């Protein structure tokens, strides 16, 4: 089944988020320290991803243009509105914690911005190999436990974008090898990874409370990477 890896990833996040809710009564100081630890770890992953770039100028241009487009479209505001809408549909007794929106946005960005999501989805589609997505699912599941215990049940809803995003890439990639040369695909993955790494660093800074960066507004940068990489390759 071509979507096996994506489904496993989604289910493990849901399970992790549910388990995390039973750990909600962790002492505040412990949750704060754990959140700082997660933030530092997320930043370390982001820094590591950034070094994947072979053309850092592409990353810089993509981030800048993506930020302009994201602010213009107010993606961060729309994603937060979606989270708050979900929150409004829950029973009053289910709205504990820092809010559905914060958990939903943070979890969504952590789970789908990164090389494993795209590489794993492409591998599932092209070779029907789900090892990368299963491994990502295990990592995401443990992250969901911690995030859910500190940010609330909104983390569970982060499973929906995983299913839609990775599922769409997997289905599209079943045809991608017919139209996209391997060299261009490798070029895109390296620059996309680096661009996503900068966004991951921003998430980490938000988690440890140093910034209130609207990271969702940087996401269009991924699309800009695809455009620039294609132009450079054809040139």
C-alpha positions as CSV (number, residue, x, y, z in Angstrom):
1,X,0.0,0.0,0.0
2,X,1.6,3.2,-1.2
3,X,0.3,5.3,1.8
4,X,1.4,2.8,4.5
5,X,4.3,5.0,5.7
6,X,2.1,8.1,6.0
7,X,-0.6,6.3,7.8
8,X,1.9,4.8,10.3
9,X,3.3,8.2,10.9
10,X,-0.1,9.7,11.5
11,X,-1.3,6.9,13.9
12,X,1.9,7.2,16.0
13,X,1.5,10.9,16.4
14,X,-2.2,10.4,17.5
15,X,-1.1,7.7,20.0
16,X,1.8,9.9,21.3
17,X,-0.5,12.9,21.7
18,X,-3.1,10.8,23.6
19,X,-0.4,9.4,25.9
20,X,0.9,12.9,26.5
21,X,-2.5,14.0,27.8
22,X,-2.2,11.5,30.7
23,X,1.1,13.2,31.6
24,X,-0.5,16.6,31.7
25,X,-0.2,17.0,35.5
26,X,3.6,17.1,35.4
27,X,4.9,19.9,37.6
28,X,5.1,23.2,35.9
29,X,8.9,23.6,36.4
30,X,9.5,20.2,35.0
31,X,7.3,21.0,31.9
32,X,9.1,24.3,31.4
33,X,12.5,22.7,31.6
34,X,11.4,19.9,29.2
35,X,10.1,22.5,26.8
36,X,13.4,24.3,26.9
37,X,15.1,21.0,26.2
38,X,12.9,20.3,23.2
39,X,13.5,23.8,21.9
40,X,17.2,23.3,22.1
41,X,17.0,19.9,20.4
42,X,14.7,21.3,17.7
43,X,17.2,24.2,17.1
44,X,20.1,21.6,16.8
45,X,18.2,19.7,14.2
46,X,17.5,22.9,12.3
47,X,21.1,23.9,12.3
48,X,22.1,20.5,11.1
49,X,19.6,20.7,8.3
50,X,20.8,24.1,7.2
51,X,24.2,22.8,6.4
52,X,22.7,20.6,3.8
53,X,22.6,23.6,1.4
54,X,25.1,23.7,-1.5
55,X,23.8,27.2,-2.6
56,X,23.1,29.2,0.5
57,X,22.0,32.2,-1.6
58,X,19.0,30.2,-2.8
59,X,18.0,29.6,0.8
60,X,18.3,33.3,1.7
61,X,16.3,34.4,-1.3
62,X,13.7,31.8,-0.7
63,X,13.3,32.7,3.0
64,X,13.0,36.4,2.2
65,X,10.5,36.0,-0.7
66,X,8.6,33.4,1.3
67,X,8.3,35.7,4.3
68,X,6.9,38.5,2.1
69,X,4.3,36.2,0.6
70,X,3.5,34.6,4.0
71,X,2.9,37.9,5.6
72,X,0.9,39.1,2.7
73,X,-1.3,36.0,2.9
74,X,-1.2,36.0,6.7
75,X,-0.7,32.3,6.8
76,X,0.2,32.3,10.5
77,X,-3.0,34.1,11.3
78,X,-5.1,31.7,9.2
79,X,-3.5,28.6,10.8
80,X,-4.1,30.0,14.3
81,X,-7.7,30.7,13.3
82,X,-8.1,27.1,12.3
83,X,-6.7,26.0,15.6
84,X,-9.0,28.3,17.5
85,X,-11.9,27.1,15.4
86,X,-11.1,23.5,16.4
87,X,-10.8,24.7,20.0
88,X,-14.2,26.3,19.9
89,X,-15.8,23.0,18.8
90,X,-14.4,21.1,21.8
91,X,-16.4,20.7,25.0
92,X,-15.5,23.3,27.6
93,X,-13.8,20.8,29.8
94,X,-11.4,19.8,27.1
95,X,-9.8,23.3,26.7
96,X,-7.1,23.0,29.3
97,X,-3.5,24.0,28.7
98,X,-2.1,26.8,26.7
99,X,-4.7,26.5,23.9
100,X,-5.5,24.3,20.9
101,X,-4.0,26.8,18.4
102,X,-0.5,26.9,20.0
103,X,-0.2,23.1,20.2
104,X,-1.7,22.7,16.7
105,X,0.6,25.2,15.0
106,X,3.8,24.1,16.8
107,X,3.2,20.4,16.2
108,X,2.2,20.9,12.5
109,X,5.4,22.9,11.8
110,X,7.7,20.4,13.6
111,X,6.1,17.4,12.0
112,X,5.9,18.5,8.4
113,X,8.7,21.0,7.9
114,X,11.8,18.9,7.3
115,X,13.6,16.6,4.9
116,X,12.3,13.3,6.3
117,X,8.7,14.2,5.5
118,X,9.5,14.9,1.8
119,X,12.2,12.3,1.3
120,X,10.2,9.6,3.1
121,X,7.0,10.5,1.1
122,X,8.9,10.4,-2.2
123,X,10.6,7.1,-1.3
124,X,7.2,5.6,-0.5
125,X,5.8,6.8,-3.8
126,X,8.7,6.0,-6.1
127,X,10.0,2.8,-4.5
128,X,7.2,1.7,-2.2
129,X,9.8,1.8,0.6
130,X,8.3,3.1,3.9
131,X,11.3,2.8,6.2
132,X,12.0,6.6,6.4
133,X,8.4,7.5,7.2
134,X,8.1,4.7,9.8
135,X,11.3,6.0,11.4
136,X,9.9,9.5,11.3
137,X,6.7,8.3,12.8
138,X,8.5,6.9,15.8
139,X,10.4,10.1,16.3
140,X,7.2,12.2,15.9
141,X,5.4,9.9,18.3
142,X,7.8,10.5,21.1
143,X,7.8,14.3,20.3
144,X,4.0,14.2,20.4
145,X,4.1,12.8,23.9
146,X,6.2,15.6,25.2
147,X,4.5,18.4,23.2
148,X,1.0,17.2,24.2
149,X,2.0,17.1,27.9
150,X,3.1,20.7,27.7
151,X,1.1,22.4,24.9
152,X,-2.2,20.5,25.2
153,X,-4.4,18.4,23.0
154,X,-3.9,20.7,20.0
155,X,-0.9,18.6,19.2
156,X,-3.2,15.7,18.3
157,X,-4.7,17.7,15.4
158,X,-1.2,18.1,14.0
159,X,-1.7,14.5,12.7
160,X,-4.2,15.8,10.1
161,X,-1.6,17.9,8.1
162,X,0.8,14.9,8.2
163,X,-1.8,12.7,6.5
164,X,-2.7,15.3,3.9
165,X,0.8,16.7,3.2
166,X,2.8,13.5,3.1
167,X,0.0,11.6,1.5
168,X,-0.2,14.2,-1.3
169,X,3.5,14.1,-1.9
170,X,3.5,10.3,-1.9
171,X,0.7,10.1,-4.5
172,X,2.3,12.8,-6.7
173,X,5.8,11.1,-6.4
174,X,4.4,7.9,-8.0
175,X,4.6,9.9,-11.2
176,X,7.5,12.2,-10.5
177,X,10.3,10.0,-11.8
178,X,8.7,10.2,-15.2
179,X,9.1,14.0,-15.4
180,X,11.8,15.2,-13.0
181,X,15.5,14.2,-13.5
182,X,17.2,12.7,-10.5
183,X,19.8,15.5,-10.4
184,X,17.1,18.2,-10.2
185,X,15.3,16.2,-7.5
186,X,18.5,15.9,-5.4
187,X,19.2,19.6,-5.8
188,X,15.7,20.5,-4.7
189,X,15.8,18.2,-1.6
190,X,19.1,19.7,-0.4
191,X,18.0,23.3,-0.7
192,X,14.6,22.5,0.7
193,X,16.1,20.8,3.6
194,X,18.3,23.8,4.4
195,X,15.4,26.2,4.0
196,X,13.2,24.1,6.3
197,X,16.1,24.0,8.7
198,X,16.0,27.7,9.2
199,X,12.3,27.5,9.9
200,X,12.9,24.7,12.4
201,X,15.4,27.0,14.2
202,X,12.7,29.6,14.4
203,X,10.4,27.1,16.0
204,X,13.1,26.2,18.5
205,X,13.5,29.9,19.4
206,X,9.8,30.2,20.0
207,X,9.7,27.1,22.2
208,X,12.4,28.4,24.5
209,X,10.6,31.8,24.7
210,X,13.3,34.0,23.0
211,X,11.1,35.0,20.1
212,X,7.5,35.1,18.9
213,X,8.3,34.4,15.3
214,X,5.5,33.8,12.9
215,X,7.2,30.7,11.4
216,X,4.1,29.7,9.4
217,X,4.6,32.8,7.3
218,X,7.9,31.5,6.2
219,X,6.5,28.3,4.7
220,X,5.9,29.7,1.2
221,X,9.7,29.7,1.0
222,X,9.6,26.0,0.3
223,X,7.7,26.7,-2.9
224,X,10.1,29.5,-3.9
225,X,13.0,27.0,-3.4
226,X,11.3,24.7,-6.0
227,X,11.0,27.6,-8.5
228,X,14.6,28.9,-8.1
229,X,16.1,25.4,-8.1
230,X,14.3,24.6,-11.4
231,X,15.5,27.9,-13.0
232,X,19.1,27.3,-11.9
233,X,19.0,23.7,-13.1
234,X,17.6,24.7,-16.5
235,X,19.9,27.6,-16.9
